[in-house]
Amino acid sequence: MTLLILGLATFLGIHSIRIFADGFRNAQVAKLGLDGWKAVYAIVSIAGFVLIVYGYGEARLTPVAIWSPPLWTRHLAALLTVPAFILLAAAYVPGTRIKRAVGHPMVAGVKVWAFAHLIANGTLADVLLFGSFLAWAILDYVSARRRDRAAGTKYVTGSITRDLAAVVVGLAAWTAFAFWLHIWLIGVRPFGG
């Protein structure tokens, strides 16, 4: 559990600098250059992610149950992850109406993903992992939208085909992950056994 907590603190800590210490970030960009800052950011993020994966895997070996979610929450979680994947895809397809409406679709997708997994899993490690990501995503979303308003950011949209591309890519990624990759990478089959 210690490695999971350390990983979450590291990963979410570096991802929270714009929320709590934007001035520090700006000073580091000025000092290291944008590419230098991105390199530090990437290294710390990867280290935190590795600790999260390893720590969560270790914590799952000796689970501490907090509650036993009913079976229907697994179905709800599977359904909720569909828009999470579409939002994630919309973050990378430029000019979508989804991005114009949501502002930060990746962070919104993380919120939906974390909430979905939090309601369907009841161990201490699950609450720490998904609860931390949900809390971070809520704070980050509010902070990012506030920065957008202060900067007068407007998201330009292209044709509807961009939104269709985000939906198709999101659905394809969800299908691949739900039916094949989740069991292979996480060890849990979202549908059944």
Secondary structure, DSSP 4 states (H G I P E B T S, - for coil): -HHHHHHHHHHHHHHTHHHH-HHHHHHHHHHHHHHHHHHHHHHHHHHHHHHHHHHHHHHHHS--BS----THHHHHHHHHHHHHHHHHHHHHSTT-HHHHHHS-HHHHHHHHHHHHHHHH--BHHHHHHHHHHHHHHHHHHHHHHHHHHHHT-------HHHHHHHHHHHHHHHHHIIIIIHHHHTS--SS--
